[in-house]
């Protein structure tokens, strides 16, 4: 299942309707104010019709939304490519290289305030070194020309700017011990990656926990996942499941509840952040 239109339309429509309700307006009154047919407002709110970025801007003006961060989030949900700050449009330089699903992912990541992630196969992309990222890309996309590999690595590194933003993206990561034991790129590359993890794990906005083999079976055996959370809108969380050729985005409340509870369970089974740092240091010293 390819992400993008369905999730974005429904999320955007629900939030726009909530803004209209708070403004004390009916869909007919809004239509009159902006010169549209009432059915257009209804289709946007129900997610049955795509909303152009310009249309979203018009509605936000009517509802009195002035917060730049909130407007940028609505633009991201609308798939806006236009009026963004440089921070939110850098990936367009790679439009010919990146599939739409990956661009959607980066767009959401750039707008998120927090990400919770379980990784069972590789180090989370936001925490990878250039060498490790290159080794992962080569392994996953065997036969890709060197130039394209380099560009994909540049994209991965550019994504990491969210960790240095103001405010920075908050990262809560649970990493299976298998990830740390697998010498992707060779033992030298892996050793440097492990030492990098010990450094980023000490950042105030990064929480890193190791899920050791000793934990036995756990809910994460079904595979890795991410949960994006966004500022200002509490119920906008999105779960992302990565597959070889596509990503699945889950938005139903029952899915969000299940994955949030799963992540909480994994955190309880994993080592504490302090013990995880010590564990990482020990593995890194031996690499």
HELIX and SHEET records of a PDB file:
HELIX    1   1 UNK A    5  UNK A   22  1                                  18    
HELIX    2   2 UNK A   27  UNK A   34  1                                   8    
HELIX    3   3 UNK A   38  UNK A   46  1                                   9    
HELIX    4   4 UNK A   53  UNK A   62  1                                  10    
HELIX    5   5 UNK A   68  UNK A   77  1                                  10    
HELIX    6   6 UNK A   86  UNK A   88  5                                   3    
HELIX    7   7 UNK A   90  UNK A   94  5                                   5    
HELIX    8   8 UNK A  100  UNK A  111  1                                  12    
HELIX    9   9 UNK A  125  UNK A  127  5                                   3    
HELIX   10  10 UNK A  130  UNK A  140  1                                  11    
HELIX   11  11 UNK A  146  UNK A  159  1                                  14    
HELIX   12  12 UNK A  160  UNK A  164  5                                   5    
HELIX   13  13 UNK A  177  UNK A  181  1                                   5    
HELIX   14  14 UNK A  187  UNK A  200  1                                  14    
HELIX   15  15 UNK A  213  UNK A  215  5                                   3    
HELIX   16  16 UNK A  219  UNK A  222  5                                   4    
HELIX   17  17 UNK A  253  UNK A  269  1                                  17    
HELIX   18  18 UNK A  273  UNK A  286  1                                  14    
SHEET    1   A 6 UNK A 206  UNK A 211  0                                        
SHEET    2   A 6 UNK A 170  UNK A 176  1                                        
SHEET    3   A 6 UNK A 112  UNK A 119  1                                        
SHEET    4   A 6 UNK A 225  UNK A 230 -1                                        
SHEET    5   A 6 UNK A 238  UNK A 242 -1                                        
SHEET    6   A 6 UNK A 247  UNK A 250 -1                                        
END                                                                             
